[in-house]
Amino acid sequence: MCLVVALMTTSPVWPANTGVSNNDFFLYGDFVYKNNIKTVLFNQQGFELSDPLIRMNSGDRLILRFDDLDAGFKQYYYTIIHCDANWQVSELRPFEYIEGFYEDLIRDYRHSVNTRTPYTHYWMEFPNQNLRPAKSGNYILKVYLDGNPDNIVLTRRFSVFRQQVTIEGHVQQANLVRYRDRKQQLTFNINTGHYHISNPYRDLKVVITQNGRWDNAITDLPPRTIRGNTLVYDHEELTLFEGNNEFRRFDIRSLRYLSERVQDIQSSRRHWDVFLLSDKRRTYDRYVTDDDLNGRFQVMTSDAPNDMLESDYAWVHFHLPMPEPLEHGHLFVMGALTDWHFSEENKMNYNYGENAYELSLLLKQGYYNYLYAYLPDEDAVADIGFIEGSHSVTENDYTIYVYHRQPGDLYDRLIGIGHMNPSVPR
């Protein structure tokens, strides 16, 4: 993650342990900088659960959506920033990676209808005639207020790729006995075909993500061997991920009746409260297969016809009994609903009267996945298995990104993307 100086008027909800202590930084990742901005969605058009990926020179489109709980009208602008394989700003200048204008106005918006929490819903399709990426690689979409690039509202990652290599492989239980029960091992080959790479060990960067997360990504992965045009990645330890567990879930598509994992719904003239059933620790439970969204969520309502404009907001209350508070670390509710971050907003508090950890999040109606993550003090990597358990047979989505920097180039080309899943090897 790259930090570069930029004057800002307000602070985002900072992730834990970034070392950020003031508002003089711009973060290269998925962040919301204003407390009035909720439910940011950024995905391929027509596929709400997809990652934000664009195939170069294709008809692929991404759609950005977000709600402003101030409920008025504001002028939101956006631009894009090119990054290298490590999500640090690249050496390219805007005119080298942007076709069209360097910024554009988000023109589409509608006010919410019949909701107790009023909001204005904004959306835009990208790329479009006014602004589109000219190079492959990693990008940050930056949204800001009133044409002032320093008044940042939100940022989102996306990637543009040309499929110039093929990626084939599978996910399995770890080969090493000490990891076999809890870790998953990825084994894959990259076939370069007619695409020339002078020195794969020097010029190629391979990155693997699990369920669209970047906090636990494996980066800078070298091939173990090279056989002609085939790069072989069959490492025993370098490509291991914790299998973790299937995600917990709750359904708040309706606020009129109790649905899955909902214990009680209360209402006032101004807002809704949803109390989830108490959760329990799953550290030593046997693995149970379950269909989940791998940490994602979908905005939906069964109470009205328009999901985006008529879905209401509710305070969702999480409850995890624990006999005593944890020392030397904190618990967080984790998933796409919290942008996979560890912040004050999603850090749980211990209730001594209830002997339980509790948290309340303001969420839009829909179907949600989540996990409980334990983050030790002074650590940047969360331990999911501490509360949830970890199993090598858990179903997870993996994405492999292949970057190439040719000699003399100033940026990392994204020359291939592959997808793997333990249940659907390909």
C-alpha positions in Angstrom: 0.0 0.0 0.0 1.4 3.4 -1.0 1.0 6.6 1.1 1.6 9.9 -0.6 1.1 13.4 0.8 -2.1 15.1 -0.2 -4.0 17.8 1.8 -7.4 16.7 2.8 -10.3 18.4 4.6 -11.5 15.4 6.5 -10.0 12.1 7.7 -11.2 8.8 6.3 -12.0 5.9 8.7 -8.4 4.8 9.0 -7.6 1.1 9.0 -5.9 -0.1 12.1 -2.1 -0.3 12.3 -1.3 1.8 9.2 0.8 4.2 11.2 -1.5 7.0 10.0 -2.2 9.6 12.7 -3.4 12.6 10.9 -5.3 13.7 7.8 -2.3 14.4 5.5 -2.3 11.2 3.6 -4.0 9.6 0.6 -4.4 5.9 0.7 -4.1 3.7 -2.4 -6.8 1.1 -1.8 -10.5 0.8 -1.1 -11.4 3.5 1.4 -14.2 5.8 2.3 -13.1 9.3 3.5 -16.5 10.8 4.5 -18.8 9.4 7.2 -21.9 10.3 5.1 -20.9 7.9 2.3 -22.3 4.4 2.6 -22.7 1.2 0.5 -20.0 1.7 -2.1 -20.4 -0.9 -4.9 -17.9 -1.3 -7.7 -18.2 -4.2 -10.0 -18.6 -5.4 -13.6 -21.9 -4.2 -15.1 -24.5 -6.8 -14.6 -22.5 -8.9 -12.1 -22.8 -7.4 -8.7 -20.6 -10.0 -7.0 -17.7 -9.7 -9.5 -14.3 -8.1 -9.0 -13.7 -4.8 -10.8 -11.8 -6.1 -13.9 -11.8 -4.7 -17.5 -10.4 -6.6 -20.5 -8.5 -4.1 -22.6 -10.2 -2.9 -25.8 -13.4 -4.8 -25.0 -17.0 -3.8 -24.2 -16.4 -4.5 -20.5 -17.9 -1.8 -18.2 -17.7 -1.2 -14.5 -20.4 0.5 -12.5 -19.8 2.5 -9.4 -22.6 3.1 -6.9 -22.7 4.8 -3.5 -25.2 6.5 -1.2 -24.8 10.0 0.4 -26.7 10.1 3.6 -26.7 13.9 3.6 -29.5 13.3 1.1 -29.0 16.5 -0.9 -27.3 17.1 -4.2 -23.5 17.4 -4.5 -21.1 17.6 -7.5 -19.0 14.5 -7.3 -16.1 14.2 -9.8 -13.8 11.3 -10.5 -10.4 10.5 -12.0 -8.1 7.5 -12.3 -4.6 6.9 -11.1 -2.3 4.3 -12.6 -0.4 2.1 -10.1 2.3 -0.6 -10.3 1.9 -4.2 -9.3 2.3 -3.3 -5.7 -0.4 -0.6 -5.8 2.1 2.2 -5.6 1.7 5.1 -8.0 3.4 4.4 -11.3 5.8 6.7 -13.2 3.3 7.3 -16.0 1.8 10.8 -16.4 -2.0 11.1 -16.7 -1.8 11.9 -20.4 0.0 8.5 -20.9 -2.7 6.4 -19.3 -5.9 8.4 -19.7 -7.8 8.8 -23.0 -10.3 11.7 -23.0 -10.6 14.2 -20.1 -8.5 13.8 -16.9 -11.6 14.2 -14.8 -15.4 13.8 -15.2 -18.6 14.6 -13.3 -20.8 11.9 -11.9 -24.1 12.9 -13.5 -26.5 10.2 -12.5 -28.3 10.4 -9.2 -31.7 9.8 -7.6 -33.1 10.4 -4.2 -34.3 7.5 -2.0 -38.0 6.7 -2.0 -40.0 6.0 1.1 -37.0 5.3 3.4 -36.7 6.2 7.0 -33.1 7.0 6.4 -33.0 9.5 3.4 -30.1 9.3 1.0 -29.1 10.3 -2.5 -27.9 7.4 -4.7 -25.2 8.2 -7.2 -23.9 5.9 -10.0 -21.8 6.0 -13.1 -20.6 3.6 -15.8 -16.9 3.3 -16.6 -15.0 3.4 -19.0 -17.1 5.9 -21.0 -16.6 8.4 -23.8 -15.3 11.1 -21.5 -12.7 9.1 -19.6 -11.1 5.7 -20.2 -7.8 3.9 -19.4 -5.2 3.7 -22.2 -2.8 1.2 -20.6 -3.2 -2.1 -18.8 -2.4 -2.5 -15.1 -3.7 -1.5 -11.7 -5.7 1.7 -11.2 -7.3 3.6 -8.4 -10.6 5.3 -9.1 -10.7 8.5 -7.0 -14.0 10.3 -6.3 -13.9 13.9 -4.9 -16.1 16.8 -4.2 -16.7 20.0 -6.3 -13.8 19.4 -8.6 -11.2 19.6 -5.8 -9.0 16.6 -6.0 -7.8 17.1 -2.4 -11.4 16.8 -1.1 -11.5 13.0 -1.4 -14.7 11.1 -0.9 -13.7 7.5 -1.7 -11.2 5.4 -3.6 -11.6 2.0 -5.3 -9.1 -0.4 -6.9 -9.7 -1.8 -10.4 -7.5 -3.6 -12.9 -7.3 -3.5 -16.7 -5.7 -6.5 -18.5 -4.8 -8.1 -21.8 -5.0 -11.9 -21.7 -1.6 -12.6 -23.4 -0.7 -15.6 -21.3 -2.8 -18.6 -20.2 -3.0 -19.8 -16.5 -4.0 -23.3 -15.5 -3.9 -24.9 -12.1 -5.8 -26.2 -9.1 -6.3 -25.7 -5.4 -5.7 -28.6 -3.0 -5.0 -29.4 0.6 -1.4 -28.5 1.6 1.2 -31.1 0.8 3.1 -30.6 4.0 1.6 -32.6 6.8 1.8 -29.8 9.4 -0.5 -27.6 7.2 -2.7 -30.2 5.7 -5.8 -29.7 7.9 -6.0 -25.9 7.7 -4.2 -24.6 4.7 -4.8 -24.6 0.9 -2.1 -24.9 -1.7 -2.2 -23.4 -5.1 -0.3 -25.1 -7.9 -0.4 -23.6 -11.4 1.4 -23.0 -14.7 1.7 -19.9 -16.8 2.1 -20.6 -20.5 3.6 -17.6 -22.2 3.0 -18.9 -25.8 4.3 -16.4 -28.3 4.5 -13.6 -25.7 8.2 -12.9 -25.1 9.5 -12.4 -21.6 13.3 -11.9 -21.5 13.8 -12.8 -17.8 10.8 -14.1 -15.9 12.6 -14.0 -12.6 13.3 -10.3 -13.0 10.5 -8.9 -15.3 7.5 -10.9 -14.1 5.4 -10.3 -10.9 2.7 -12.8 -9.9 0.1 -11.9 -7.2 -2.6 -14.1 -5.8 -5.7 -12.9 -3.9 -8.2 -14.8 -1.9 -11.9 -13.8 -2.2 -11.1 -10.4 -3.6 -9.0 -9.4 -0.5 -5.7 -7.6 -0.8 -4.7 -7.6 2.9 -3.5 -11.2 2.7 -2.4 -11.3 -0.9 0.7 -13.3 -1.9 3.0 -11.0 -3.9 6.2 -11.2 -6.0 5.9 -14.9 -6.5 8.8 -16.4 -8.6 8.4 -19.5 -10.7 10.0 -22.7 -9.3 11.0 -24.0 -12.6 10.8 -23.1 -16.3 10.0 -25.6 -19.0 10.2 -24.0 -22.4 7.3 -21.5 -22.6 5.8 -22.8 -19.4 6.5 -21.2 -16.0 5.8 -23.7 -13.2 4.5 -22.6 -9.8 4.4 -25.7 -7.6 5.9 -24.3 -4.4 5.1 -26.2 -1.2 5.1 -23.2 1.1 5.1 -20.0 -1.0 1.5 -20.5 -2.3 -0.2 -21.5 0.9 -3.4 -19.7 2.2 -5.3 -20.3 5.4 -8.5 -22.1 4.3 -10.4 -20.3 7.1 -14.1 -21.2 7.2 -17.3 -20.6 5.3 -18.6 -17.1 5.9 -21.4 -16.4 8.4 -24.4 -14.7 6.9 -27.6 -12.7 7.7 -30.6 -11.7 5.6 -32.1 -8.2 6.0 -33.8 -8.0 2.6 -37.0 -7.5 4.6 -37.5 -5.3 7.7 -41.1 -6.4 8.1 -40.5 -10.0 9.2 -37.7 -12.1 10.9 -35.5 -13.9 8.4 -32.3 -15.9 8.4 -30.1 -15.2 11.5 -32.3 -12.3 12.6 -33.5 -12.4 16.2 -35.5 -9.1 16.4 -36.4 -6.0 14.4 -37.3 -2.7 16.1 -38.3 0.5 14.5 -38.7 4.2 15.3 -39.8 7.1 13.2 -36.2 7.8 12.2 -34.4 4.4 11.9 -34.5 0.6 12.1 -32.6 -1.7 14.5 -31.8 -5.3 13.5 -30.6 -7.6 16.3 -28.8 -10.7 15.0 -28.9 -14.0 16.8 -25.9 -14.5 19.0 -22.9 -16.0 17.3 -20.6 -18.6 18.8 -16.9 -19.4 18.4 -16.1 -22.0 15.8 -12.4 -22.5 16.4 -12.7 -26.3 17.1 -15.9 -27.1 15.3 -15.9 -29.7 12.5 -16.1 -28.2 9.0 -19.6 -27.9 7.6 -20.0 -27.2 3.9 -22.2 -24.2 3.1 -23.1 -22.0 0.1 -21.9 -18.5 0.8 -20.9 -15.3 -1.1 -17.2 -15.6 0.0 -17.4 -12.5 2.0 -19.4 -10.3 -0.4 -22.9 -8.8 -0.1 -25.9 -7.9 -2.3 -28.1 -4.9 -1.9 -31.7 -6.2 -2.2 -35.1 -5.5 -0.7 -38.2 -7.7 -0.8 -40.3 -4.8 0.7 -40.3 -2.7 -2.5 -39.5 -3.0 -6.2 -36.4 -0.9 -6.5 -33.4 -2.3 -4.7 -31.1 0.7 -5.0 -33.6 3.5 -4.2 -36.1 1.8 -1.9 -33.8 -0.3 0.3 -33.7 1.3 3.7 -30.8 1.5 6.2 -30.8 -0.3 9.6 -28.4 -0.5 12.5 -27.3 -4.1 12.6 -26.2 -5.4 16.0 -23.6 -8.2 16.2 -23.2 -10.2 19.4 -20.4 -12.7 20.1 -20.3 -14.2 23.7 -16.8 -14.5 25.2 -16.1 -15.3 28.9 -13.6 -12.4 29.1 -12.1 -9.7 26.9 -9.1 -10.7 24.8 -5.7 -9.4 25.7 -3.1 -8.0 23.3 -5.5 -7.6 20.4 -9.0 -6.7 19.2 -11.9 -8.3 17.4 -13.3 -7.0 14.1 -16.3 -7.8 11.9 -14.7 -8.5 8.6 -15.9 -8.8 5.0 -16.9 -6.7 2.0 -19.4 -4.9 4.3 -16.3 -3.3 6.0 -14.1 -3.1 2.9 -12.0 -5.9 4.4 -10.4 -3.3 6.7 -9.7 -3.1 10.4 -10.9 0.3 11.6 -12.5 1.9 14.6 -15.8 1.6 12.8 -15.8 -2.2 12.7 -13.8 -2.9 15.9 -15.9 -4.7 18.5 -16.3 -3.6 22.1 -16.5 -5.9 25.1 -19.7 -5.6 27.2 -18.8 -6.8 30.7 -22.5 -7.0 31.6 -23.3 -9.4 28.8 -19.8 -11.1 28.7 -19.8 -10.6 25.0 -18.3 -8.6 22.2 -20.7 -6.3 20.4 -20.8 -4.0 17.4 -23.4 -2.0 15.5 -23.0 -1.2 11.8 -25.3 1.0 9.7 -26.1 -1.2 6.6 -28.4 -1.1 3.6 -31.0 -3.8 3.2 -29.6 -6.9 1.5 -27.9 -10.3 2.0 -24.5 -10.2 3.8 -21.5 -12.4 4.6 -19.0 -11.7 7.4 -16.4 -13.3 9.7 -14.9 -12.4 13.0 -11.2 -11.5 12.8 -8.7 -11.2 15.7 -6.0 -8.6 15.1 -3.1 -8.8 17.5 -1.6 -5.5 18.7 1.2 -4.1 16.5 0.3 -6.7 13.8 -1.1 -6.0 10.3 -2.2 -9.6 9.6 -5.5 -10.8 11.2 -6.0 -14.3 12.5 -9.3 -15.5 11.2 -8.9 -19.0 12.6 -8.8 -17.8 16.2 -12.6 -17.4 16.2 -13.7 -19.1 13.0 -11.4 -22.0 12.7 -9.5 -22.9 9.5 -10.1 -25.8 7.2 -8.2 -26.9 4.1 -11.5 -28.0 2.4 -13.2 -24.6 2.6 -14.5 -23.2 -0.7 -12.6 -20.0 -1.6 -12.2 -17.9 -4.8 -8.6 -17.3 -5.9 -7.5 -14.8 -8.5 -4.0 -14.8 -10.1 -2.6 -11.6 -11.5 0.4 -11.7 -13.9 2.3 -8.5 -14.4 5.2 -7.8 -16.8 7.5 -4.9 -16.9 9.5 -4.9 -20.2 13.0 -3.5 -20.1 12.8 0.2 -20.4 9.1 0.4 -19.5 7.8 2.7 -16.7 4.9 0.6 -15.7 3.7 -3.0 -15.0 1.5 -4.4 -17.8 -1.2 -6.8 -16.6 -0.8 -9.6 -19.1 -3.0 -12.3 -17.6 -5.6 -13.1 -15.0 -6.6 -16.6 -13.9 -9.4 -17.8 -11.5 -9.3 -20.9 -9.3 -11.6 -22.5 -6.8 -11.1 -25.7 -4.8 -14.5 -27.0 -6.0 -14.1 -25.8 -9.6 -10.4 -26.2 -10.7 -9.7 -24.6 -14.1 
